[in-house]
Amino acid sequence: MKNFNHPRKACLLMFSLAMSATCLAQRYSGPLSPEEALKKFKIQDGFKIEVYAAEPQVFDPVALEFDEQGNAFVVEMPDYPYEVEAGKGKGRIRILQDVNGDGRIDRATVFAENITEATSILPWKGGLIVTAAPHILYLKDTNNDGQADQKEILFSGFFDNNSEAQITSLRYGIDNWIYANNRGQHGNVTFSRQPGAAPQAVQGADFRFRLDKNKFELETGTGQLGQTINDWGHRFFTENSVHLQQSVIPWRYTHRHPYLPATKAVVSISDHQEIMHQETRPPYWRAERTKQRNKMYQEANMNRIEYAEDRFTGASGGTVYAADGFPKEFYGNIFTSDVAGNLVHRDVLTPHDKNPFYVAKRAENEIDREFLVSTDPWFRPANFTVGPDGYLYVLDYYRQHIETPVSIPDELKADMDFMAGSDRGRIYRILPTNATAKKVTVNLKNTTSAKLVEVLANPNLWWRLQAQRLLVERQDKSVVPVVKNMVAKSPDARARLHALYVLEGLNALDAKVVKTGLQDASPGVRENAIILAERFPELFSQVAEKINDPVPRVAFQASLSLGEYKNKATAPTLAKVIEKYGQDPWFRTAVLSAEAGSSLELVKALSQQPAFFHKVEPWKSSFLEDFSTVIGARNQKEQVGAFLDLLAQPILAKEEAWRKAAVAGLAKGLIKPAAANPPLAAALKNVKTTSAAEVNAAIQDLKRLY
């Protein structure tokens, strides 16, 4: 054992420790009090930021939701970044209260504790749905003591090995489905309310479910911590280094059949790349790691550069602002944070004039700055919510370090304390400079159903969604007549849309009311009415008309929904979609995703509309190749044979480009079927499409097999 009792040795030890502490202080700054941290913010002109809650009332906050009574529930995640055993987590859900009415939380009650990996919550039937990988739970206080005494495991089997990529971000959609981000992680998920049902593999997808109908299914996307849905049901999500993506085609369409050449249906909608304007310097470990990696890339002659700052790497919490507490020009904007950049970014969304998605732009007064930045490197804005008061709430995880240790070299993390700040946490409220925090009385739980219908016209999306959810939960059919009247006569398009989905949730939809929606002046209402029309065969012609809608997103939804109809006119109508919008790959995918859109009837219909095959264009060849790939992958002998015969028709035979594209696509599609068919595999080895003779030879070889 070493002897440190010698005065000289003791002095040397104290000096060494002091120098080490000084070095560490130079590398990583210390924490600030909530009041000191406020002074480090720079916010957009016209706004102010104030403390809503802070330690000891809240620690490590990652999600905040207000229920139908206005109660504020916050999820705390103190275990990050370390993994803990199931049942041994220290996660909590607290109820926050402002007892003295000064706008700041001064009391916190533990609603539930010892929850492993809880990351998001959603009010439902007087309780909370909770994502806590590998589960989605339902917790409820049944004796009104402020603590959950009922626990139900709704879903099990989600990925649970990385808290940055687990099931999270619960959102109640306008369509009565509850959406969750799964980051595309693997898992075989079971639903406790469907005992005996086969587990659902969820790899490559996000997730959605309905507890009112006991349904669940996969959804498009690979979102992380951050998902938001706007007034019209358009879904956006956040991923670490891609700060804003939109789900363009729901999973249920891209997987109607398993033969699409590509099923990725998301797009980054930012027009300003992934650049952000931070005002904190990168921490020592990040700067050093970036230097090491770039040196490695250069030595390996790799065309790759890593950035240590001013690029989104920790984007999270994307939230649409849809309330009346901010000036009107902020309505529909999306706020996204970056926990590594210590900032809040704002995007202004504009529908694309040709494509079926939005374009996200910086506001003119934020071209070279962010909506909110802090010079305190401990500021870790992880998430947001919009409250019943119409203001934006920012959840600050407040940690010295926010990176998982597994991605940092050992020599760089030797002096890093990844739990520094786990005894802290803040929630800020952002509001206009001339506004004051207002205590909003919320009592929707005891509001009559008739009054809840009136709330569907509230200018704040929070109120509208709470009212819609409660009406669906109650299943009070007495409101059906007044809700139908709202669909037809409300001056607010948003209220008309909520009314449509309240009727859907009450199983009170009929073709007449949906037809009213199809004729609505608002494109958002028309788009959703098209979705609802899928269940009414008699509305086929009205949906078919919508492919000529002047708004691209509406025409696009009609193109998707037409594939749900078993109608002899479906294929010819989808052929018109290709004629009109075929240059857009999204529309081509919409058509091919349908059985009718990937049938021989479609090509026959195109051949009867000479405009398509009259002139060879790259997009047409691409479509024909993708179409042929589906035909090949389906590998139905009669269909493949008929398609090969179709290639001999004069309109297709006169241009070799058509036959070349068709054969190339067939060869791609037949690769998997050929694995179990030696003669087909041998024939495919000889398929070449560089000359007319080779194309003809390939067609003849395939004809002999089919």
JOJOMO-V594088 format. One record per residue. N is the residue number from 1. RES is the residue in three letters. PHI is phi in radians with two decimals (NA if undefined). Layout:
BEGIN
n = [N & N]
res = [RES & RES]
phi = [PHI & PHI]
END
This chain:
BEGIN
n = [1 & 2 & 3 & 4 & 5 & 6 & 7 & 8 & 9 & 10 & 11 & 12 & 13 & 14 & 15 & 16 & 17 & 18 & 19 & 20 & 21 & 22 & 23 & 24 & 25 & 26 & 27 & 28 & 29 & 30 & 31 & 32 & 33 & 34 & 35 & 36 & 37 & 38 & 39 & 40 & 41 & 42 & 43 & 44 & 45 & 46 & 47 & 48 & 49 & 50 & 51 & 52 & 53 & 54 & 55 & 56 & 57 & 58 & 59 & 60 & 61 & 62 & 63 & 64 & 65 & 66 & 67 & 68 & 69 & 70 & 71 & 72 & 73 & 74 & 75 & 76 & 77 & 78 & 79 & 80 & 81 & 82 & 83 & 84 & 85 & 86 & 87 & 88 & 89 & 90 & 91 & 92 & 93 & 94 & 95 & 96 & 97 & 98 & 99 & 100 & 101 & 102 & 103 & 104 & 105 & 106 & 107 & 108 & 109 & 110 & 111 & 112 & 113 & 114 & 115 & 116 & 117 & 118 & 119 & 120 & 121 & 122 & 123 & 124 & 125 & 126 & 127 & 128 & 129 & 130 & 131 & 132 & 133 & 134 & 135 & 136 & 137 & 138 & 139 & 140 & 141 & 142 & 143 & 144 & 145 & 146 & 147 & 148 & 149 & 150 & 151 & 152 & 153 & 154 & 155 & 156 & 157 & 158 & 159 & 160 & 161 & 162 & 163 & 164 & 165 & 166 & 167 & 168 & 169 & 170 & 171 & 172 & 173 & 174 & 175 & 176 & 177 & 178 & 179 & 180 & 181 & 182 & 183 & 184 & 185 & 186 & 187 & 188 & 189 & 190 & 191 & 192 & 193 & 194 & 195 & 196 & 197 & 198 & 199 & 200 & 201 & 202 & 203 & 204 & 205 & 206 & 207 & 208 & 209 & 210 & 211 & 212 & 213 & 214 & 215 & 216 & 217 & 218 & 219 & 220 & 221 & 222 & 223 & 224 & 225 & 226 & 227 & 228 & 229 & 230 & 231 & 232 & 233 & 234 & 235 & 236 & 237 & 238 & 239 & 240 & 241 & 242 & 243 & 244 & 245 & 246 & 247 & 248 & 249 & 250 & 251 & 252 & 253 & 254 & 255 & 256 & 257 & 258 & 259 & 260 & 261 & 262 & 263 & 264 & 265 & 266 & 267 & 268 & 269 & 270 & 271 & 272 & 273 & 274 & 275 & 276 & 277 & 278 & 279 & 280 & 281 & 282 & 283 & 284 & 285 & 286 & 287 & 288 & 289 & 290 & 291 & 292 & 293 & 294 & 295 & 296 & 297 & 298 & 299 & 300 & 301 & 302 & 303 & 304 & 305 & 306 & 307 & 308 & 309 & 310 & 311 & 312 & 313 & 314 & 315 & 316 & 317 & 318 & 319 & 320 & 321 & 322 & 323 & 324 & 325 & 326 & 327 & 328 & 329 & 330 & 331 & 332 & 333 & 334 & 335 & 336 & 337 & 338 & 339 & 340 & 341 & 342 & 343 & 344 & 345 & 346 & 347 & 348 & 349 & 350 & 351 & 352 & 353 & 354 & 355 & 356 & 357 & 358 & 359 & 360 & 361 & 362 & 363 & 364 & 365 & 366 & 367 & 368 & 369 & 370 & 371 & 372 & 373 & 374 & 375 & 376 & 377 & 378 & 379 & 380 & 381 & 382 & 383 & 384 & 385 & 386 & 387 & 388 & 389 & 390 & 391 & 392 & 393 & 394 & 395 & 396 & 397 & 398 & 399 & 400 & 401 & 402 & 403 & 404 & 405 & 406 & 407 & 408 & 409 & 410 & 411 & 412 & 413 & 414 & 415 & 416 & 417 & 418 & 419 & 420 & 421 & 422 & 423 & 424 & 425 & 426 & 427 & 428 & 429 & 430 & 431 & 432 & 433 & 434 & 435 & 436 & 437 & 438 & 439 & 440 & 441 & 442 & 443 & 444 & 445 & 446 & 447 & 448 & 449 & 450 & 451 & 452 & 453 & 454 & 455 & 456 & 457 & 458 & 459 & 460 & 461 & 462 & 463 & 464 & 465 & 466 & 467 & 468 & 469 & 470 & 471 & 472 & 473 & 474 & 475 & 476 & 477 & 478 & 479 & 480 & 481 & 482 & 483 & 484 & 485 & 486 & 487 & 488 & 489 & 490 & 491 & 492 & 493 & 494 & 495 & 496 & 497 & 498 & 499 & 500 & 501 & 502 & 503 & 504 & 505 & 506 & 507 & 508 & 509 & 510 & 511 & 512 & 513 & 514 & 515 & 516 & 517 & 518 & 519 & 520 & 521 & 522 & 523 & 524 & 525 & 526 & 527 & 528 & 529 & 530 & 531 & 532 & 533 & 534 & 535 & 536 & 537 & 538 & 539 & 540 & 541 & 542 & 543 & 544 & 545 & 546 & 547 & 548 & 549 & 550 & 551 & 552 & 553 & 554 & 555 & 556 & 557 & 558 & 559 & 560 & 561 & 562 & 563 & 564 & 565 & 566 & 567 & 568 & 569 & 570 & 571 & 572 & 573 & 574 & 575 & 576 & 577 & 578 & 579 & 580 & 581 & 582 & 583 & 584 & 585 & 586 & 587 & 588 & 589 & 590 & 591 & 592 & 593 & 594 & 595 & 596 & 597 & 598 & 599 & 600 & 601 & 602 & 603 & 604 & 605 & 606 & 607 & 608 & 609 & 610 & 611 & 612 & 613 & 614 & 615 & 616 & 617 & 618 & 619 & 620 & 621 & 622 & 623 & 624 & 625 & 626 & 627 & 628 & 629 & 630 & 631 & 632 & 633 & 634 & 635 & 636 & 637 & 638 & 639 & 640 & 641 & 642 & 643 & 644 & 645 & 646 & 647 & 648 & 649 & 650 & 651 & 652 & 653 & 654 & 655 & 656 & 657 & 658 & 659 & 660 & 661 & 662 & 663 & 664 & 665 & 666 & 667 & 668 & 669 & 670 & 671 & 672 & 673 & 674 & 675 & 676 & 677 & 678 & 679 & 680 & 681 & 682 & 683 & 684 & 685 & 686 & 687 & 688 & 689 & 690 & 691 & 692 & 693 & 694 & 695 & 696 & 697 & 698 & 699 & 700 & 701 & 702 & 703 & 704 & 705 & 706]
res = [MET & LYS & ASN & PHE & ASN & HIS & PRO & ARG & LYS & ALA & CYS & LEU & LEU & MET & PHE & SER & LEU & ALA & MET & SER & ALA & THR & CYS & LEU & ALA & GLN & ARG & TYR & SER & GLY & PRO & LEU & SER & PRO & GLU & GLU & ALA & LEU & LYS & LYS & PHE & LYS & ILE & GLN & ASP & GLY & PHE & LYS & ILE & GLU & VAL & TYR & ALA & ALA & GLU & PRO & GLN & VAL & PHE & ASP & PRO & VAL & ALA & LEU & GLU & PHE & ASP & GLU & GLN & GLY & ASN & ALA & PHE & VAL & VAL & GLU & MET & PRO & ASP & TYR & PRO & TYR & GLU & VAL & GLU & ALA & GLY & LYS & GLY & LYS & GLY & ARG & ILE & ARG & ILE & LEU & GLN & ASP & VAL & ASN & GLY & ASP & GLY & ARG & ILE & ASP & ARG & ALA & THR & VAL & PHE & ALA & GLU & ASN & ILE & THR & GLU & ALA & THR & SER & ILE & LEU & PRO & TRP & LYS & GLY & GLY & LEU & ILE & VAL & THR & ALA & ALA & PRO & HIS & ILE & LEU & TYR & LEU & LYS & ASP & THR & ASN & ASN & ASP & GLY & GLN & ALA & ASP & GLN & LYS & GLU & ILE & LEU & PHE & SER & GLY & PHE & PHE & ASP & ASN & ASN & SER & GLU & ALA & GLN & ILE & THR & SER & LEU & ARG & TYR & GLY & ILE & ASP & ASN & TRP & ILE & TYR & ALA & ASN & ASN & ARG & GLY & GLN & HIS & GLY & ASN & VAL & THR & PHE & SER & ARG & GLN & PRO & GLY & ALA & ALA & PRO & GLN & ALA & VAL & GLN & GLY & ALA & ASP & PHE & ARG & PHE & ARG & LEU & ASP & LYS & ASN & LYS & PHE & GLU & LEU & GLU & THR & GLY & THR & GLY & GLN & LEU & GLY & GLN & THR & ILE & ASN & ASP & TRP & GLY & HIS & ARG & PHE & PHE & THR & GLU & ASN & SER & VAL & HIS & LEU & GLN & GLN & SER & VAL & ILE & PRO & TRP & ARG & TYR & THR & HIS & ARG & HIS & PRO & TYR & LEU & PRO & ALA & THR & LYS & ALA & VAL & VAL & SER & ILE & SER & ASP & HIS & GLN & GLU & ILE & MET & HIS & GLN & GLU & THR & ARG & PRO & PRO & TYR & TRP & ARG & ALA & GLU & ARG & THR & LYS & GLN & ARG & ASN & LYS & MET & TYR & GLN & GLU & ALA & ASN & MET & ASN & ARG & ILE & GLU & TYR & ALA & GLU & ASP & ARG & PHE & THR & GLY & ALA & SER & GLY & GLY & THR & VAL & TYR & ALA & ALA & ASP & GLY & PHE & PRO & LYS & GLU & PHE & TYR & GLY & ASN & ILE & PHE & THR & SER & ASP & VAL & ALA & GLY & ASN & LEU & VAL & HIS & ARG & ASP & VAL & LEU & THR & PRO & HIS & ASP & LYS & ASN & PRO & PHE & TYR & VAL & ALA & LYS & ARG & ALA & GLU & ASN & GLU & ILE & ASP & ARG & GLU & PHE & LEU & VAL & SER & THR & ASP & PRO & TRP & PHE & ARG & PRO & ALA & ASN & PHE & THR & VAL & GLY & PRO & ASP & GLY & TYR & LEU & TYR & VAL & LEU & ASP & TYR & TYR & ARG & GLN & HIS & ILE & GLU & THR & PRO & VAL & SER & ILE & PRO & ASP & GLU & LEU & LYS & ALA & ASP & MET & ASP & PHE & MET & ALA & GLY & SER & ASP & ARG & GLY & ARG & ILE & TYR & ARG & ILE & LEU & PRO & THR & ASN & ALA & THR & ALA & LYS & LYS & VAL & THR & VAL & ASN & LEU & LYS & ASN & THR & THR & SER & ALA & LYS & LEU & VAL & GLU & VAL & LEU & ALA & ASN & PRO & ASN & LEU & TRP & TRP & ARG & LEU & GLN & ALA & GLN & ARG & LEU & LEU & VAL & GLU & ARG & GLN & ASP & LYS & SER & VAL & VAL & PRO & VAL & VAL & LYS & ASN & MET & VAL & ALA & LYS & SER & PRO & ASP & ALA & ARG & ALA & ARG & LEU & HIS & ALA & LEU & TYR & VAL & LEU & GLU & GLY & LEU & ASN & ALA & LEU & ASP & ALA & LYS & VAL & VAL & LYS & THR & GLY & LEU & GLN & ASP & ALA & SER & PRO & GLY & VAL & ARG & GLU & ASN & ALA & ILE & ILE & LEU & ALA & GLU & ARG & PHE & PRO & GLU & LEU & PHE & SER & GLN & VAL & ALA & GLU & LYS & ILE & ASN & ASP & PRO & VAL & PRO & ARG & VAL & ALA & PHE & GLN & ALA & SER & LEU & SER & LEU & GLY & GLU & TYR & LYS & ASN & LYS & ALA & THR & ALA & PRO & THR & LEU & ALA & LYS & VAL & ILE & GLU & LYS & TYR & GLY & GLN & ASP & PRO & TRP & PHE & ARG & THR & ALA & VAL & LEU & SER & ALA & GLU & ALA & GLY & SER & SER & LEU & GLU & LEU & VAL & LYS & ALA & LEU & SER & GLN & GLN & PRO & ALA & PHE & PHE & HIS & LYS & VAL & GLU & PRO & TRP & LYS & SER & SER & PHE & LEU & GLU & ASP & PHE & SER & THR & VAL & ILE & GLY & ALA & ARG & ASN & GLN & LYS & GLU & GLN & VAL & GLY & ALA & PHE & LEU & ASP & LEU & LEU & ALA & GLN & PRO & ILE & LEU & ALA & LYS & GLU & GLU & ALA & TRP & ARG & LYS & ALA & ALA & VAL & ALA & GLY & LEU & ALA & LYS & GLY & LEU & ILE & LYS & PRO & ALA & ALA & ALA & ASN & PRO & PRO & LEU & ALA & ALA & ALA & LEU & LYS & ASN & VAL & LYS & THR & THR & SER & ALA & ALA & GLU & VAL & ASN & ALA & ALA & ILE & GLN & ASP & LEU & LYS & ARG & LEU & TYR]
phi = [NA & -1.27 & -1.81 & -1.83 & -1.41 & -1.15 & -0.94 & -1.17 & -1.14 & -1.10 & -1.14 & -1.10 & -1.10 & -1.09 & -1.13 & -1.09 & -1.13 & -1.13 & -1.12 & -1.10 & -1.12 & -1.13 & -1.07 & -1.13 & -1.11 & -1.20 & -1.33 & -2.32 & -1.26 & -1.61 & -1.34 & -2.07 & -1.24 & -0.96 & -1.20 & -1.18 & -1.11 & -1.00 & -1.24 & -1.60 & -1.52 & -2.18 & -2.15 & -0.93 & -0.96 & 1.67 & -2.26 & -2.38 & -2.21 & -2.45 & -1.34 & -1.71 & -2.67 & -2.74 & -0.97 & -1.60 & -1.34 & -2.55 & -2.33 & 0.82 & -1.32 & -2.24 & -2.72 & -2.41 & -2.40 & -1.82 & -1.56 & -1.17 & -1.77 & 1.48 & -1.20 & -1.67 & -1.89 & -2.11 & -1.67 & -1.94 & -2.23 & -1.34 & -1.36 & -1.01 & -1.72 & -1.67 & -1.43 & -2.23 & -1.21 & -0.97 & 1.50 & -1.97 & -1.25 & -1.79 & -1.08 & -2.40 & -2.15 & -2.01 & -1.75 & -1.74 & -2.34 & -1.79 & -1.26 & -1.58 & 1.28 & -1.64 & 1.56 & -2.19 & -1.16 & -2.26 & -2.56 & -2.36 & -2.06 & -1.33 & -1.44 & -2.69 & -2.46 & 0.99 & -1.71 & -1.49 & 1.06 & -1.21 & -2.30 & -2.74 & -2.46 & -2.67 & -1.12 & -2.78 & 0.85 & 1.37 & -2.26 & -2.30 & -1.50 & -2.30 & -1.49 & -2.61 & -0.86 & -1.53 & -2.05 & -2.04 & -1.88 & -2.22 & -2.08 & -2.60 & -1.66 & -1.66 & -2.03 & 1.04 & -1.76 & 1.52 & -2.19 & -1.20 & -2.07 & -2.04 & -2.35 & -2.25 & -1.51 & -1.39 & -2.22 & -2.45 & 1.97 & -1.35 & -0.97 & -2.46 & -1.76 & -2.63 & -1.14 & -1.48 & -2.47 & -2.08 & -1.01 & -2.90 & 1.02 & -1.10 & -2.49 & -1.52 & -1.51 & -1.02 & -1.57 & 1.32 & -1.55 & -1.80 & -1.87 & -2.47 & -1.45 & -2.14 & 1.04 & 1.27 & -1.27 & -1.25 & 2.86 & -2.06 & -1.72 & -2.01 & -2.04 & -1.10 & -1.59 & -2.23 & -1.08 & 1.59 & -1.23 & -1.15 & -1.04 & -1.74 & -1.24 & -2.02 & -1.05 & 1.49 & -2.49 & -1.66 & -2.60 & -2.54 & -2.69 & -2.31 & -1.49 & -1.32 & -2.14 & 0.93 & -2.11 & -2.68 & -2.83 & -1.36 & -2.42 & -1.10 & 2.26 & -2.38 & -1.27 & -1.84 & -1.34 & 2.58 & -2.55 & -2.57 & -2.27 & -1.49 & -0.95 & -1.79 & 1.52 & -1.37 & -1.86 & -2.22 & -2.58 & -1.92 & -2.40 & -0.58 & -1.84 & -2.17 & -1.34 & -2.68 & -2.15 & -2.09 & -1.41 & -1.57 & -2.21 & -1.06 & -0.97 & -1.09 & -1.55 & -1.23 & -2.13 & -1.15 & -2.40 & -1.58 & -2.01 & -1.05 & -1.05 & -2.52 & -2.08 & -1.17 & -2.29 & -2.17 & -2.57 & -1.31 & -1.80 & -1.27 & -1.72 & -2.15 & 0.97 & -2.01 & -1.63 & -2.28 & -2.04 & -1.58 & -2.10 & -1.88 & -1.35 & -1.08 & -1.09 & -0.91 & -1.09 & -1.21 & -1.07 & -1.21 & -1.12 & -1.11 & -1.07 & -1.12 & -1.16 & -1.12 & -1.12 & -1.11 & -1.09 & -1.14 & -1.13 & -1.61 & 0.97 & -1.60 & -1.45 & -2.61 & -2.34 & -1.82 & -1.91 & -1.60 & -2.71 & 1.11 & -2.30 & -1.05 & -2.32 & -2.31 & -1.16 & -2.82 & 1.29 & -0.80 & -2.47 & -1.38 & -1.64 & -2.39 & -2.63 & -2.02 & -1.44 & -1.78 & -0.97 & -1.00 & -1.19 & -1.59 & -1.13 & 1.51 & -1.21 & -2.00 & -1.77 & -2.30 & -1.80 & -2.33 & -1.22 & -1.42 & -1.60 & 1.02 & -2.66 & -2.16 & -1.86 & -2.15 & -2.08 & -1.71 & -1.71 & -2.30 & -1.05 & -1.13 & -1.35 & -2.25 & -1.65 & -1.51 & -2.62 & -1.65 & -2.03 & -1.74 & -2.13 & -1.28 & -1.17 & -1.02 & -1.57 & -2.26 & -1.09 & -2.09 & -2.69 & -1.89 & -1.03 & -2.55 & -2.35 & -2.26 & -1.63 & -1.59 & -1.19 & -1.47 & -1.19 & -2.19 & -1.22 & -1.64 & -2.86 & -2.45 & -2.68 & -1.86 & -1.53 & -1.09 & -1.45 & 1.50 & -1.79 & -1.70 & -1.88 & -1.96 & -1.66 & -1.80 & -1.18 & 0.75 & -2.27 & -1.20 & -2.26 & -2.22 & -1.73 & -1.24 & -1.05 & -1.17 & -1.75 & -2.03 & -0.97 & -0.98 & -1.18 & -1.54 & -1.69 & -1.05 & -1.93 & -1.84 & -1.82 & -1.28 & -1.74 & -1.12 & 1.91 & -1.21 & -1.75 & -2.41 & 2.93 & -2.39 & -2.23 & -1.86 & -2.02 & -1.89 & -2.61 & -1.04 & -0.99 & -1.55 & -1.74 & -2.20 & -1.04 & -2.04 & -1.46 & -1.67 & -1.45 & -2.14 & -2.54 & -1.23 & -1.01 & -1.77 & -1.42 & -1.15 & -1.07 & -1.07 & -1.24 & -1.09 & -1.05 & -1.12 & -1.18 & -1.08 & -1.79 & -1.13 & -1.21 & -1.75 & -1.00 & -0.99 & -1.12 & -1.10 & -1.18 & -1.09 & -1.12 & -1.07 & -1.05 & -1.13 & -1.12 & -1.19 & -1.09 & -1.28 & 0.97 & -1.56 & -1.26 & -1.13 & -1.53 & -0.94 & -1.04 & -1.24 & -1.21 & -1.07 & -1.11 & -1.14 & -0.99 & -1.50 & -2.18 & -1.11 & -1.28 & -1.77 & -1.04 & -1.13 & -1.13 & -1.07 & -1.21 & -1.02 & -1.09 & -1.00 & -1.38 & -1.13 & -1.06 & -1.06 & -1.18 & -1.63 & 0.97 & -2.10 & -1.25 & -2.49 & -1.08 & -1.13 & -1.24 & -1.18 & -1.07 & -1.05 & -1.11 & -1.13 & -1.72 & -1.13 & -1.26 & -1.57 & -1.08 & -1.14 & -1.24 & -1.05 & -1.02 & -1.29 & -1.12 & -1.08 & -1.06 & -1.19 & -1.21 & -1.01 & -1.54 & -2.13 & -0.97 & -1.23 & -1.72 & -0.96 & -1.12 & -1.19 & -1.19 & -1.03 & -1.08 & -1.28 & -1.19 & -1.76 & -1.06 & -1.20 & -1.67 & -0.94 & -1.15 & -1.19 & -1.07 & -1.15 & -1.11 & -1.08 & -1.11 & -1.22 & -1.22 & -1.00 & -1.18 & -1.50 & -1.64 & -1.65 & -2.33 & -1.11 & -1.57 & -1.10 & -1.07 & -1.04 & -1.21 & -1.17 & -1.10 & -1.15 & -1.07 & -1.12 & -1.02 & -1.50 & -2.17 & -1.04 & -1.19 & -1.58 & -1.07 & -1.15 & -1.17 & -1.10 & -1.13 & -1.00 & -1.20 & -1.15 & -1.20 & -1.56 & -1.05 & -1.18 & -1.35 & -2.16 & -1.91 & -1.08 & -1.06 & -1.18 & -1.13 & -1.07 & -1.14 & -1.14 & -1.20 & -1.56 & -2.06 & -0.92 & -1.05 & -1.23 & -1.53 & -1.17 & -2.40 & -1.34 & -2.38 & -0.94 & -1.17 & -1.21 & -1.09 & -1.09 & -1.11 & -1.12 & -1.16 & -1.14 & -1.04 & -1.16 & -1.07 & -1.12 & -1.04 & -1.15 & -1.13 & -1.18 & 0.95 & -1.64 & -0.93 & -1.13 & -1.20 & -1.11 & -1.07 & -1.15 & -1.17 & -1.10 & -1.14 & -1.09 & -1.17 & -1.50 & -1.09 & -0.92 & -1.16 & -1.64 & -1.40 & -1.25 & -2.08 & -1.10 & -1.05 & -1.15 & -1.18 & -1.11 & -1.11 & -1.12 & -1.17 & -1.06 & -1.16 & -1.00 & -1.07 & -1.08 & -1.19 & -1.46 & -1.01 & -1.16 & -1.02 & -1.18 & -1.05 & -1.88 & -2.45 & -0.94 & -1.06 & -1.19 & -1.07 & -1.14 & -1.15 & -1.16 & -1.09 & -1.65 & -1.27 & -2.31 & -2.32 & -1.57 & -2.52 & -1.07 & -1.10 & -1.17 & -1.10 & -1.09 & -1.11 & -1.11 & -1.09 & -1.14 & -1.07 & -1.19 & -1.08 & -1.11 & -1.41 & -1.93]
END
